[in-house]
Amino acid sequence: MRVPVFVTFYLYIINVGCLDGQSFEVDYGNNTFIKDGQPFRYVSGSIHYARVHPEYWRDRLQKIYSSGLNAIQMYVPWNLHEPYPGEYNFEGCADMLQFLKLVNDTGLLVILRPGPYMCSEWDLGGLPAWLLKYENISLRTSDPKFLIPATRWMKILLSMVEPFLYRNGGPIIMVQIENEYGSYPACDHSYMKYLHQLSISVLGSDVVYFTTDGPTKQMLTCGMTEGTLATIDFRAVENATAHFELLRTFQSSGPLVNSEFYTGWLDHWGEPHQTLSSSVFTESLDSLLGIGANVNMYMFEGGTNFAYWTGGNYKNDNYRPQCSSHDYDAPLSEAGDPTDKYFAIRNVISKYLPIPAGPVPPPTPKSSYGPFHMQFYGSVLDLLPRLTPTGPHESLYPVTMETLNQYHGFMLYRTTIPLPGSDKALLNCTGIRDRGYVMVNGISQGILERIKEPQINISYNPGDTLDILVENQGHINYGIGMYDPKGIVGNVTLNGTLLTDWSMYPLNISNVLPEIMNDSQMKSERPRTPTVNVPSFYYSPVTLDPNNDTFLDPMGWSKGQAFLNDFNLGRYWPTKGPQITVYIPGPVISRDRGNIVIMFELERAGETIQLLDKPIIDGPT
């Protein structure tokens, strides 16, 4: 949808207004911030509006305020707001300006991290995947193929947030230049200088601009840029004194800041759930606050990677996709509930800052339901004409998802096998990105997996149809390998023979969700497909309380995408772990019609599901 940005922008100029005399600056001589003429120290927490349902924004911000924090830190995901070149989205979970207004109304300040890159365990680190259509593009550099669209976006974004600057009566006290750039191998100082000057040209020179980098010489050398405040990030178990001493060798004065003081850590599929004890964290927090440092706790509310927004990491030839839950072992849980860690942090903060009067807002209510029998609706092959109504794209060789404007989800690759029949032939697809579900004449043959298992044996007869349903599990969001096109990025061979003449079907799952919802009242159940492991859609009507959150428990199922009605809840993979349940926030539950759980199961379907009143995110791996 093309959104008229200037209309929204104009409305928020009116609402924020302007206050004379408000100022925020750095006093390098006294190593402190100055707010309205007085020394100031912020104690902040990260929350990402795109990971929390908009109807819960106020609740989460009130809980953050009640903890004693005086600021929040927030990223802006470019790919959420510009899903296609020149088309902008600022509605629903993307209504950034409404979020900023709520922050201001709550009495919190904002440390803004506008990008264009943000990392954050988010698909391609917040960069739009349509950039990957440009051959040989150098992301996060002065390469015009990147810098021209990035400049266009940053001018729009910065113009929108300018009314929310502290000097204008808004909450924004600081603006970051790029993000942890020292961790990126390009080390393009002219790019960083350009982004700084671009920000000044839109927001002015009286804004406090800063950079954030890891505490190493290499990272600070490549990440810092002249005229900005350098800050660092590190974990509670690390030596804060040594890290700040290193920073002082690069920047001899100014307030000390840990911009990402990690309350926990992210989870990858197939790896143990990451936690950090409250006592370890709060002891280190107390130490940092005791030396006068400014601290941002990352994350304070982790939230959820709904839909397809999870990213992936790549290191040592290993691709590691991340979980849908972004709980992070944060002080506020994935569902926004205050944890023991929250109250322990609140006790520490009370030694340094006043705690707001009144009780902490309570957890959101939760309910459990079920079990529910899941009915078969149709396989991906049955529904292909509705999933790709415009028909396939034909090509001699496979092309990437991004080439066909498929930036998330799934694409089906199809060809006819021209070889003599075989009971055991080696299908080789080293360019699989990231997971391929192989079928011959609609019969499952196995799974291709990026790096780990890019070849399998299949059986076929001459002239059979070979289908490979490819799943994008999340573009790499950090470090090397960020140029990460999806689908099939190389040739496919069968017993060493090159396969050609491919038909590619970009799948639009949203096309079939209304159909499933409308047909869910059918009295007779469709028989399940006689073949096993074929990616298929399943559904069940459910009666839910829209005032309560709940958690989908897919134990007994394998891997796929879950929906409530037409809301994309995210990925599930209980056979891999550690995340088992999928969070369903109360506001996505329909109040005026029945509710339908829909699952696009990719491997082996179960029979039933349950909905729980507690999450399971620390399951076996």
Secondary structure, DSSP 8 states (H G I E B T S, - for coil): ----HHHHHHHHHHHH---TT--EEEEGGGTEEEETTEEE--EEEEE-GGGS-GGGHHHHHHHHHHTT--EEEEE--HHHH-SBTTB---SGGG-HHHHHHHHHHHT-EEEEE--S---TTBGGGG--GGGGGSTT--TTSS-HHHHHHHHHHHHHHHHHHGGGBGGGTSSEEEEE-SSSGGGSTT--HHHHHHHHHHHHHHH-TTSEEEEEE-SSHHHHHHH--TTSEEEEEEETTS-HHHHHHHHHHH--SS--EEEEEESS---BTTS------HHHHHHHHHHHHHTT-EEEEEEEE--B--TT-B-EEEETTEEEEB-SB--TT-SB-TT--B-HHHHHHHHHHTTTS---SS-------B--EEEEE-EEEEETTTTHHHHSTT--EEESS--BTGGGT--SSEEEEEEE--S--EEEEEEE-TTEESEEEEEETTEEEEEEETTTB-EEEEEE-TT-EEEEEEE----B-SSTT-----EE-S--EETTEE---EEEEE--GGGTHHHHHHHTT-SS-----SSSS--EEEEEEE---TTSBEEEE-TT--SEEEEETTEEEEEE-TTT-S---EEE-GGGS-SSS-EEEEEEESS---SEEEEESS---S---
